[in-house]
């Protein structure tokens, strides 16, 4: 988000706070709570320990966001994430060895 977007978000939060008679911090916490919940749940899953597609399908990783859609984890995207991480580490280590 750039500076103008942050200003717009603050104005919207202030408008909602005034409308409902709540402090702006409460409105901010309400809007952030689904995403913080998702972050905490995904952090607890320990995705690095998954070795097979069966293990990935047993995880409860579906999060529905009203107005945005569904966030879910599938095994091919998990494998791609691991590959990107290892490739980035290899590139980073090669650059620092020179």
N, C-alpha and C positions, 0 to 999 in steps of 0.2 A: 504494500500500500504506500502510495506517495503522500506527501504532506496535505494536498487538497482532499484526498479521500479520508484521511484522519480527521480533518476539520469537519467534513460532512458527517462522519460517524458521530463525532462529539455533539454536533447540532441535533442530530436525530435522537441521541440518547437524552439530551437536555429537554427536547420537546416531549418525549415519552415520560420522562421523570415529572415534568410539570403537569402533564395530562393525568397521570395516575397518582400524583402526590407522593412519590417515592424519591429517595435520594438517587442521584445519578450512579453511585457505586452499586446500588441494588440492581438497577436496570442493566448495568454493565455485567454484573455477575449472572443475571438471568440469561443474557444473550450469549455469554461465553460458556455456560455450564454444559451444554451437550457436547461441545468440542473438547472441553477439559475431561469429561467423562470418557470420551472415545480415546483420548490420548493416554489416560491412565490405564484403561483396559488393554490397549494394544501394547503398552509398555510391560504389562504383567504377563503377556502371552509368551514371551521368550521365543521369538520367531527363529532365532538362530539354531535352535535345537531340533527343528523339524527336518526329518530326513526323507519322508515319503509323502505321496499324495494322500494316502489314507490318514496320516496324522494331520494333514492340513484340513481335510474335510471334517474331521471331528471337532475342530475349533469352532467356537461361536464367534464369528467375526462379521456379522451383518449389523450395520447401523443405518437407520433410516432418518433422513433429515427432511423435514417438511419444507417443500419449496426447492430443494436441491436434488434429492434423489437418494440412492442407496450407496453406501460405502461397504465394500466387501473385499475379502481376500481370497484369491485362488492360487493354486499351486504354481502355475506357470509364471505369474507375476512375482511370486516369492523367489523362485529360482532366478529370474531376471534381476531381482534386487540383489541377491547374493553375488551374482556375476559382476554387476556394476561395482559393488563394494570391493571385491577382490581385484578387479582391473584398476580401480582408482588407487588402491594401496600399492599395486605393482608400479604404476606410473609415478606415484609420489616417491616411492623408495628409489627408483631409478634416477629421478631428478636430484635427489639429495646426495646420491653417491658420487656424482660427477665432481 
